[in-house]
Amino acid sequence: MTRLTRREFLRTSGRSAGLGLLAAAGVAGCAPALKGDFAPKTGRRVVVIGGGWGGATAAKYVRLGDPSIEVVLLEPNRRFVSCPFSNLVLSGVRSIDSLTFGYGGLRGHGVRILHASASAVEPDARRVRVGEGYLQYDRLIVSPGVEFQWEQVDGLAAARDRVLHAWKAGPQTVDLARQLEAMPDGGVFVLTVPPVAYRCPPGPYERACQVAFYLKTKKPRSKLLVLDANANVVSKAGLFRAAWKDYPNLEYRASNKVVKVDPSTREVTTELGDRVKYDVVNLIPPQRAGTIAVQADLVGADKRWCEVNHLTYESAKHANVHVVGDSTIGLPVPKSGNIANAMGKICAVAVVHLLNGKEPPPMAPGNTCYSWVNDREAIAVVNAYKVEGGKVVQIEQKLTPGQSAEWAQNAVGWATGIWQDILG
C-alpha cells in the first residue's frame, strides 16, 4: 500500500477523475467525457459503488471468490483515508499520511477502478449512471457511507466550509487539527454529538479524549465542552467516563442537542435554548445513508437507512442490489469500520454464490472496536453475533476492564491487519 505526503493528499483527495477509463485500460485524466455504454459487458459483472471499508472489501473478495467475475469499482477519490484512527490526527499522535493508502492492491486482484461518482442507479435496467454514460451489471453492491442532514441544524448548510465535522477523514481532519492548534490557550472547544444512529458510536467520545489530551498537554487553561444530543454516552459509557477523570478540562452535557450555529458570533444554540460561545467548534451533523442510496430508493420508511436481507445484504426494495456498510439498518450491529469490512466479505460470498446459482451460506459479522483515550492507551469492545431464523442476532458483548497501553498496541495491530485485508 502506497502512502503520500499531506500536500499530495490535499491536492488529490476528493477530486473526481470522471474523465478516466477503466483501470484495465489505464486511467486517462484528460479523456473525453463518458457517454452511452462506455464499457460494454462481455460476461458476468459486479459493479461496486464506494471504495471505503465496505465497498473496497466487497470488490476484492468477489474477485477472490470467483476471478471469472468482472468487478468494477466506482470511487471518486484516488486515495483511501481511514476514518478509524483519524481522531489521533487531532492530538498529533498520528499524521493523515499514515492513514492514507492507494488502490493499487485492488487493481492487482483484477478490480477495475473508475475514479468517478455514480450519478444514478437504474435497478430495472440493471445499470449505473456515470455522468452521461452508464455501466451495466448483473449484481450491484452499494456502499456509499453516510451523508449529513445539514438542514437539521439552522445555519449549518451555509457555514459547512467553516464549521467543520471532520467525520469523513481527509482534508477536514487536517483543517480541524490546525484550528485546534491555533486556538488560544484559555479558549473553548465545543464538540457536538448527533442523535443516534450515526457513523461510529464511540467516535465522538474518542475524539473528546484526544482533544482533551491535547488541551491538557498543550493548552492547559483551555476547556472542552461536549454537547451530546443523546441522554448518555452511547458506547463504552463506563470506560469513557472513567477515562475522562484524567481530564478536568472536559465538561460533558447530555441531552444537549445543537439546533443552530452562528459562525459570525461563534455561538451554538441547543434544543434547550442555551447559547454556548466557542473559539473552535466541531459540529458533527445528524446523518443518513449516502445520497446515491436515497436517490436510488434504497432507504426505508425512515428515509435515512437501507433495509437489507441479513444473509446476503440484498436490498429489501430492489432485487440484485446489495447494500453494505454504514448505510444499512435492520441489523443489531454498529456503524463501524470493522462491521463494514465484515459486511463486504459476507456480501461478496453471497454474490459469488448467487451468480453461480448456489445458495449463499449463513454468515454472521463480528465487531471489534478500539478507542484511544490518550496518546498511548486504548479501550475496546468486542461483539459476537450469530444467524438465527434468517436474522443476525447478538450473542455476546465484552468490554476491556479498563484502559491500557496493551490495548493500544492491539489496536495498532488490528488497524494494520484490516487495512491490508481491505486494500492489499
FENDA-V617663 format. One line per field, one symbol per residue. phi: phi as a letter, one per 40 degrees, with the letter a starting at -180 (. if undefined). psi: psi as a letter, one per 20 degrees, with the letter a starting at -180 (. if undefined). A space follows every 10 residues. Layout:
phi: ???
psi: ???
//
This chain:
phi: .cbbcccccc cbcgccbccc ccdcbgcbcb ccccbgccad cbacbbbbbh bcccccccdc cccccacccc bbbbacccbc bccdgccccc cgcbbcdcbb bcbccccccg ccbbcaccca bbdccfabcb gcbabcacbb bbbcgbbccd ccbdgcdcbc cbccbfcbdi dccccccccc ccccchcbbb bbbccccacf dcdccccdcc cccccccbbc ccbbbbbbcc cadcafdccc ccccccbccb bbbcfbccba bbccbfabbc ccgcbbcacb bbcccdbacd dcccccfccc ccgbbccbcc cbgcdcbbcg bbbbgcccah bcbccbcccc ccddcccccc cccccbgbcc ccbbcbabbb bcbacabbba bbbbbacbgg bcbcbabbbc cacacccccc cccccccccc ccbc
psi: pqrrrgghgh hhpipplijr rqhhjqooik rqqpqbnimp piapppppop kbgggggggg hgghhniipp pppoohpiqp ppgpihhihh ijhrqhhijp qrjhhghhjj pppomrpphq pnhhilqppo ciaqpqrhqp ppmjbqqqmh iiopiggijh ihoqhkiopb hhgghhhhgg hipqpirppp pqprqqqrpn gighhggggg gggghhhhmi irqpooopir irpiplgggg hghihinijp pporlmppiq pnhhjmqqpr hiipppqqhp pnoorqrrqq ghhghjliqb hijgqpprpi hijqqihpqj pqprbiiqri qlqrmrgggg gggggggggg ggggijkqpq qppqrrppoq ppibiiqrrq qppqrrppkj qpqpiqppqq haqqhghghh ggggggghgh hgi.
//
